Amino acid sequence: MLATYFKEPCTLAVFRCRPAGSQLDRFIIWLEIRGYRRACIRRHSREAHRFAVWAQSEGLPPTLRPGKFTVPDKLIASLHGKVL
């Protein structure tokens, strides 16, 4: 899914090797299902990536580390004012 929204090989490599890498495809699918536009999906993907990098740098719990980074659907929904 990342390759649908980001074309540069360097960008894809950076996203995939960082903390949120293994979960970004799932997050993108979540956004697509809910009707987010291309520009919003790209922006939110970058934001999730930056958040995961920051969380790791702050030493947040292992549940936010590579391969385990997940954003609960209810949290995402509440941030966007949507009810699931």
N, C-alpha and C positions, 0 to 999 in steps of 0.2 A: 504494500500500500504506500509506503514512503516514496517509492519510485514514481508513483502516479502524481505526486505533488511536488517532488524535488528531483530535478534532473541532473544536477552536477554530481559527478562521482565523489568528489571530495566532501560535499555536504552529506551525501548518503553515508559515506564511511564514518564521518564524525558522529552523526546521529546514531548509527548502529553500534558503535563501540562505546558509547557513553552509558550512564546509568539507566536511562529510560529506553534505551535502544530496543530491548526485547519486548517492550509494551507499546511502543508508538504505533505499530500497525493496528493493534487492538483499539487503541484510542481513536485512531483515524476512522476505523470502521464504526465506532460508536458515534462519532460526529456525523459521518455520512448518513447513517440510519436516521438520525434526527434532523436531517435536511440542511446541515450547515453548508454554506457556499465554499467554493474552492479557496478564496482568499482567507476566509475565517479558519478553514481547516489548516492552511499553511501557518497562519499566525498562532493558532492554539497549539499546533505541533511544536513550533519553536519555543513557545512559552513552557510547555511541559518539559521539553528538553532542558531548558535553562533552569527550571525549578529542580529537576532531578540532579543536575550538576551542583547547584547550590546546596541542596539537601545533603548530598554526599560530602561536600566540603565542610559542612557544619557538623558532620558526624552524627546525623540523625539515625534512628534505629535501623537495623538490618532490613526491615520490611521496605525500606526506601532505597536499598542498594541494588546494584546491577542484577538483572534477572528476577528481581522480586518487587520492582516498582509497580505499584498499582494505584489507581485512583478510583475509589469507590464510586459507583454510579450516582448514589445519593448525594455525595459531596459535589460532584461535577454539576449535577442538576441544581443544587442549591446555589452554586456560584452563578449560574445562568438564570436563576429565577424560574426554573421549570420544575414541574412536579412529575415524577415518574408514575 
